[in-house]
Amino acid sequence: MQYALLIYTPEPTEEAPADAMVAEMAEYNAFSRYITDRGAMRGGEALESTAAATTVRVVDGKTITTDGPFAETKETLGGFYLVEAADLDEAIAFAAMIPGAKHGSIEVRPVFDYAAVGAERPLTASTAG
């Protein structure tokens, strides 16, 4: 089964020292290699800060955009991994290895199984071509 591992960490208030960034990226790269070597990696990306976010709503047929995230929180979504895991326990074990778990939290969420409800999977970049 596939799981999204959503990485929530405090929004930085200042730029991190270069050596700290290099060290943390090395930890993320090691984790990425670990799950790739086990055939569990299905995708993932780091996200820009919430300052670069735009929230979109459609109200009465009109598109409304606002700068930033929808809700103000202490922790923000900084990135994600999409993994294949045998079960929730294995997904949780992967989540515990993500460096952001040391100073934030990792939400583990199963990917919706369209086949289980007899629905057709929506077209995505990976299924379009």
Backbone torsions as a table, in degrees:
resi	resn	phi	psi	omega
1	MET	NA	147.9	178.6
2	GLN	-93.9	144.4	178.7
3	TYR	-132.0	140.6	170.2
4	ALA	-93.2	128.4	176.3
5	LEU	-106.3	101.6	-172.8
6	LEU	-94.7	122.7	-172.1
7	ILE	-96.4	112.8	178.3
8	TYR	-111.2	123.1	178.3
9	THR	-136.6	161.1	177.2
10	PRO	-59.6	139.9	176.9
11	GLU	-67.0	126.2	179.7
12	PRO	-61.6	140.8	177.4
13	THR	-100.2	-13.2	176.3
14	GLU	-150.7	162.2	-179.3
15	GLU	-68.5	133.7	179.8
16	ALA	-73.4	148.5	175.8
17	PRO	-58.6	143.8	-176.7
18	ALA	-55.2	-42.4	-178.3
19	ASP	-65.9	-33.8	177.4
20	ALA	-68.3	-40.3	178.0
21	MET	-64.1	-43.5	179.6
22	VAL	-61.7	-43.6	-179.6
23	ALA	-64.6	-43.3	-179.6
24	GLU	-67.5	-40.0	178.3
25	MET	-63.6	-35.1	176.3
26	ALA	-62.8	-38.9	177.2
27	GLU	-65.4	-43.5	177.5
28	TYR	-63.2	-41.9	178.7
29	ASN	-63.3	-38.5	177.8
30	ALA	-64.3	-43.5	177.3
31	PHE	-63.0	-44.0	179.6
32	SER	-59.9	-42.3	176.9
33	ARG	-63.1	-41.4	-179.0
34	TYR	-58.1	-51.2	-177.2
35	ILE	-74.5	-27.3	176.1
36	THR	-68.5	-45.2	179.2
37	ASP	-60.5	-26.7	179.7
38	ARG	-92.8	2.4	178.9
39	GLY	74.1	17.4	-177.0
40	ALA	-93.3	-20.8	-175.3
41	MET	-70.9	124.9	175.6
42	ARG	-116.7	-17.2	178.9
43	GLY	162.3	177.9	177.3
44	GLY	156.8	158.9	179.3
45	GLU	-156.9	153.4	167.6
46	ALA	-87.2	149.1	-179.2
47	LEU	-113.0	150.0	173.7
48	GLU	-66.3	168.7	-178.4
49	SER	-67.1	166.1	-179.9
50	THR	-63.6	-19.9	176.9
51	ALA	-62.0	-24.1	179.9
52	ALA	-94.7	-0.9	-176.2
53	ALA	-81.5	154.1	172.4
54	THR	-133.1	133.0	177.1
55	THR	-101.3	134.3	-178.1
56	VAL	-117.2	133.1	173.9
57	ARG	-132.8	151.5	171.4
58	VAL	-117.4	117.5	-178.9
59	VAL	-121.9	121.3	-179.1
60	ASP	52.4	40.6	177.4
61	GLY	78.2	0.8	-178.5
62	LYS	-106.4	131.7	178.7
63	THR	-80.7	126.7	179.2
64	ILE	-121.3	129.5	177.9
65	THR	-119.0	145.1	174.2
66	THR	-134.8	149.2	178.0
67	ASP	-72.0	144.2	174.1
68	GLY	86.0	-178.3	-178.4
69	PRO	-76.7	164.6	-179.5
70	PHE	-65.7	-44.6	-177.1
71	ALA	-118.7	144.4	174.8
72	GLU	-89.1	124.7	-179.9
73	THR	-138.1	165.1	177.5
74	LYS	-75.3	-33.9	177.7
75	GLU	-109.1	139.7	-179.6
76	THR	-122.5	157.1	178.4
77	LEU	-71.0	114.5	-176.7
78	GLY	-103.9	-13.3	-179.3
79	GLY	169.0	-179.1	-178.4
80	PHE	-157.0	158.9	168.5
81	TYR	-122.6	144.4	170.7
82	LEU	-112.3	118.4	-174.8
83	VAL	-125.4	156.4	170.9
84	GLU	-101.1	123.4	-179.1
85	ALA	-133.9	149.8	-179.5
86	ALA	-63.4	-35.3	-177.6
87	ASP	-164.4	179.7	-178.8
88	LEU	-59.8	-38.0	-179.8
89	ASP	-60.0	-42.7	178.7
90	GLU	-68.0	-39.7	177.6
91	ALA	-61.2	-40.8	177.6
92	ILE	-65.0	-39.7	178.1
93	ALA	-62.1	-42.2	175.9
94	PHE	-61.4	-46.9	-177.6
95	ALA	-58.1	-38.4	-178.8
96	ALA	-66.9	-19.9	179.3
97	MET	-85.3	-13.4	-177.3
98	ILE	-70.3	128.2	-177.3
99	PRO	-53.2	-35.1	-179.6
100	GLY	-63.1	-18.5	178.8
101	ALA	-66.0	-20.1	-179.4
102	LYS	-73.8	-24.9	-178.0
103	HIS	-134.7	13.1	178.2
104	GLY	-152.4	-143.3	177.6
105	SER	-143.5	156.3	178.3
106	ILE	-119.8	119.2	175.5
107	GLU	-88.5	127.4	178.2
108	VAL	-104.4	117.8	-177.2
109	ARG	-131.6	125.0	176.6
110	PRO	-62.2	143.7	174.0
111	VAL	-77.9	135.8	-177.3
112	PHE	-58.1	134.2	-179.8
113	ASP	-99.8	96.9	-178.5
114	TYR	-61.9	-39.5	-178.4
115	ALA	-61.5	-32.8	-178.0
116	ALA	-64.1	-24.8	179.8
117	VAL	-110.2	9.5	177.6
118	GLY	69.9	25.7	-179.1
119	ALA	-102.1	153.8	175.8
120	GLU	-81.1	135.6	178.7
121	ARG	-69.0	132.9	177.1
122	PRO	-62.4	152.1	179.1
123	LEU	-68.6	130.3	177.2
124	THR	-129.3	173.5	178.8
125	ALA	-56.6	-37.5	-177.4
126	SER	-78.0	-18.9	-179.4
127	THR	-107.7	-4.4	-174.9
128	ALA	-79.4	-22.9	-170.7
129	GLY	-132.3	NA	NA
